[in-house]
Amino acid sequence: MEWFEDETLWADFSDVLFSAERAGEAEMRAASSPLLRVPPGTRVLDLGCGPGTYTVPLARQGAEVTGVDLSAALLDRAAQAASEAGVGIRLVRADMREFVEPGRFDLVISMYTSFGLFDDHDENMRVLRNVRASLAPGGRLLIDLYGKEIMARDGARPKIIDVDGGTLIVRGTVFDDWTRFRDDFYLVRDGRARQAFIVHHLYSAVELKRMLGEAGFTGIECFGGFDAEPFDDHARRLIVRGGRA
């Protein structure tokens, strides 16, 4: 079993990985970011949607949103969030390496470093090719990552975070010659200690642009945040956008 297939990870850590603060941030970005502007009726695919952090806010903006995730527990949370918000969304349990619906979507988003989870480079490329096939002509892909350049600038210092009823410790490690990254999580709450980890590829802007080009995307560009600011030494995120001609 691969780490992301372990439902205990999402059951034990989902409320700290997908906090109320993160949900509020997504709500604000969906309403104001020029990169997430969706006219009513826009067909959006949220790939690796988790508990609907962006799925629900984009549906509130009038988009027709499909959320895809492998975790049944997270999809249940997404369905509950949509019900509480009074919006309709479509949820699909699927592996992003297999999910493809040719020509269906106007926008595909991959948020919070949900891209690059697979050890095999070819499997990550397969995800990109699936996305391109799933876009309608003129559609676009938006990938949000914690990029290699930002990691090199800011480092991977351990974090101690107060959470509801306990403490979360996060320790990050760069390995495989700066090609991969691992986050180890230690949660102490209610007299119980739990541990989990997440591993993903660590991409630079140049590497990710090259991958999108190989997958057939055009008009590829990078941004340093959701206000569409330049990707430079002040960047907070690596956001890469590409289109299907």
N, C-alpha and C positions, 0 to 999 in steps of 0.2 A: 504494500500500500504506500502510495506517495503521500508526502506530508499534508497536501491540501485536500486529500480524500478523507482525512481523519475528522469525523464529525465532532469528536470531543474537543478539538481545537476551537471550533466555531461556537460550540455550546458553552465552553468554559470562558472564552476570551472575547466573544463578540461584543459584549457591552462595553469593554474597554478599548477594543480595536475600532469600534464604530460608536463613538461616544455622542452624547447630545451636542457637544461643542462642534464635532465634525458634521453632524446633521445640519446645524445652524449655518455653518460655513458653506455647505453645499447649497442650501436654500438661497443664500445671498448670491453665490456665484451664478446659479441658474437664472436668477432674476436680473443680474447686471453684467455678466461677462460677455464681451463681444464674441468670444470664442464659442459660447454656448447659446447664442441667440437662435431661437427656434420659432418661426412663425407657426400659428395654429395649424394643426394637421401634419406637421413634420413627422416623418416616420423615423424614430430613433431606436437604435439598439444599444443597450447598456450591457457591455460584455464584461462579465465578472461583477454583476450588479450588487452582490452582497445583500444587505437588508434593505435595499432600495434607497440608499443615501442620495443618489442623484436621480434614480428612476422616478421617485415620487415628485420631487420638485419640478422636473422637466414636464411631467404629466400635468402639473398645476399650470404650467405655462401654455398648455394647449397641445402639446406634442402627443402623438400616438406612440407610446413607449413599450418596447419589449425588453424585459430583463432576463438575462441568461446567467445561470450560476450552477455549479456542480453540487453545492451544499443545499440539501433539503431544509436544514434548520434555518439557514439564512433566507431562503426563499419564503419560508413560513413567516419570518419577520417582515419581509418586504410586502407580502400580502396583507399582513395586519396593518402596516404603516399606510398602505394605500387605502385600506378600508377606513382607517381613522381620519385620513385626509379627504375622503370622499371623492377619490379619483379612480379611474379605471386604468389598469395596466395589464399587460400580458406577461406571464412569467413562465419560463421554460427551464426545466432542469436538464442541463447538457454539459458536456465537455467542450470547451471552446476549440479544441483541436478537431472536433467533428462537426460542430454546428455551422451550417451554411444554409442560407435561404436566398437563392440567386435573385439579384436585382430588387430586393424588398425595401431597403432602407435608404434614407436620405442622409443620415448621420449615424456613425458608430462611435461610441466613446468607450475608453478603457481608462479608468480612474484609479488613483492611489496605488500606482505601481502594480497593477493587476496584469500587466504584460511582461513576459520574460520569465515565467514561473517554471518552465520546463528545462531539464538538464540538457536535452538534445537541441542544438541550434535549429536543426531542420524542423522540429516540432513547433518552435516559435515562429519560424517562417511559414509554416502551414497555417497557423492562426492568421497571419497577415494576408495570406492568399485567400483564405476563407472570407475574411472581412471584405477584401476587394470584390470578390464574387458576389457578396451579399449587398453591396452598394448599388444603388441605381446610378445610371450615368449622371455625372455632375455631383454625386454624393461625396462625402468626405469622412475621414477618420481623424479622431482626436485622441492622442495617447498622452497621459499625464504620468510622469515618473519622477522619482528622486534620482537625478542623473549623476553620472560618474564625476563630472566637473564639480558639482555641488558637494558631493561626498568628499572629494579631495580638498576642497576649500574649508568645509566646516568640520570635517572629521567625524568619527563615530563614537563620540564620548558616551559613556553609560548615562542613562536617565533614570531618575527616581520620581515617580508620579503618584500623587495622592488620588485614589479612586474611591468610589462609593464603598465605604466599609473596609477599606484596605489600602494596600500599596502595590504598585506595579513597578518592577525594575526591568529596564530594556537595555540589552547589551548588543551592540552591532559589531560584526567582524567582516572585514574585506578579505577575500582569499582567491585562490587560483589566478594569481598575477593580475589582480584588479579586474577580473571578469565577472566575479560573483560576490554576493553579499548575503549574510545570514543575520537575522534578528532573533535573539533569544529573549523570551518573555518569562518573567517569574512573578506570579501573582500570589500575594499573601492576603487572605481574606477569610473571615469567619473561622479562624483557627485552622485553616487548611492552606497548604502551599501547592501551587500548580505550576507546571512548566510547559512551554510550547516553543516552537520555532517556525520561522518563515524563511525560505531561501529563494533568491531570484537573481537573474543576470543583472549586472551593473553596466548599463549602456551609456556611452557618450552621445552627444548630439550627432557627431559625424557617423558613428556606427549605426545609430537608429535611422538616420536619413538614408544611408546606404541600403539598409534592409528594406525600407519602404520602396526605394527605387527598384530593388531586385524583385519585389512582389508586384510591381507594375503600377505603383502610385505615381501621380504627377503633382506638380506645384507644391513640392514638399518644403515646409518652412518650420522654424523653431521659434518658441517664445519662452520667456523667463517667468511667466506668471499668467493668471487668468485675466489680467487687464490687457493682454496682448503686448506686454512690454518686451523689449529685445532680450534675447538669450545672451547675457554678458556676465561680468563678474559680480553683478548684483542679483542675479537670478535666484528665485526661491524654489522654482520647479523647472524641470525640463518638459516642455509641452511641444509635441511634434504633430503637425497637421499635414495630411496629404489627401489628394482627391482621386476620384476615378473619372477619367475623361469620358 
